[in-house]
Amino acid sequence: MFIVKNRAVGDGTRVTMKHTTLVKDTDEGKPIKISAANTVVLASADDPFVGIVEAIESGVCTVNFGRCVRTLKYSSTAPGLNSALLECDGAGGVRVDGTNGQPFTVLEVNTTDTEVTLAF
């Protein structure tokens, strides 16, 4: 018997990176960008995101750079299923941007909780 549970699909590619501004127990699950060699920061509004923070320690963090399925908050109109152009919203989530967004495969959109489950 199969159960649809796409949130656990794929482990992705995890890499340990440096950081100076991430907050443990607050910034996990948020999109990041590369700010310097081997260093990440939370992505700002309009930034494309390249990974998601999974764990944070003093000065280092684990970042998932893709090949997995994850759920993020969205702050725009609801993304469509199948494919959506998304960018960072500057608040730890994503938003639709049909001009500058990156393409992602959208598996589920929860309009009640404003969450999008995507493959990246």
N, C-alpha and C positions, 0 to 999 in steps of 0.2 A: 504494500500500500504506500502510495506517495502522498506527501503533505507539502503544499506550496509554502515554502519558507525561504524566500530569496535573500534575506538579510544575512544569512550565514554562508553564502556561496563565496568561495575563493578566499584565500588568505592574503593574496596580493604580494607585493614586493616591499618588504620592510627594510628600512635603512636607519642607522643611528646617525643623527645630525646634531650640530651644536645649536644653541639658542641663548638669548640673553633676556628675552621678554615674556616667554610663555609662562603661564601660571598653572601649576599642578592642581588637579581636581576642578579646573575651570575651563581650560582650553582644549582638552581632549575631544576628538571628534570634529574639530574645526579645520577648515581648509587653510593651507599655508602656501607661501611662495619662497623661493630662494632669495636671500638678501645679500649673501657674500659666500665665498668658497666654503662648502660644507656647513652652511648656516642657514636657518630658516626663521621666518617671522610669520605671524598671522597675516593672511592676505587682506588687503584693503579693498574698498569699493572699486569696481571696474577692473581689478586684477584677474587674470586667468589663474586658476589654481592648479598646482601640480601634484599635490598630495594632501593627506589628511593626518593630523597628529593623532597618534594612538596612545603614547605613554610619555610622561614628562618627569625628568629628574633634574637635579641642579646642574645647569649648564648643558645638558644633553636631552635629546628626546628621540623617540622612535616615530618615524614617518612612514606611512604606507603610500607608495608611489603608483599604485594601481594594479590592474589585473584582478579586481575584486568587485564586490557589490557593497555599497554603503548607503545609508540614509542620512540626509542633511536637511536642515530647515531651509525654506525658500521664502523670499520676501517680496516677490513680484506677483504678477498674474501666475496662475498655476501653469507649470510646464506641461506640454503635451506628452502623451505616451509615445514610445518608440524612439524619437530623436528630438533633442532640444538643444539650443545654443545657450549655454550657461556661463556666467562669470561670478566672481565673488561679490558679496553685497557689503562687505566691510563690517558685518556684525556676526561673523562666524557661520554664515550660511551662503546660499547662492541665489541668483536671480536670473531671469530670462533676459538675454540681450541678443536680439536677432541680427545685429550688425557686427559686434565685436566678440560675442561669446564663442566658446569652444563647443564642438559637438559632443554630446553624451547620449548613451542609450538609456532611456528612461523606462523602468520596469513598473513603477507604481507611483501614483501621486495621491497623497492623503490631504485633501483640502480642509478637513477638520483640524488637523494638527499642523498644517502648512509644512509638510515634509515630502521630500522627493527621494525615491530609492533609485539609484542609478549605478550603471556599470562604468567603471573608469579604469 
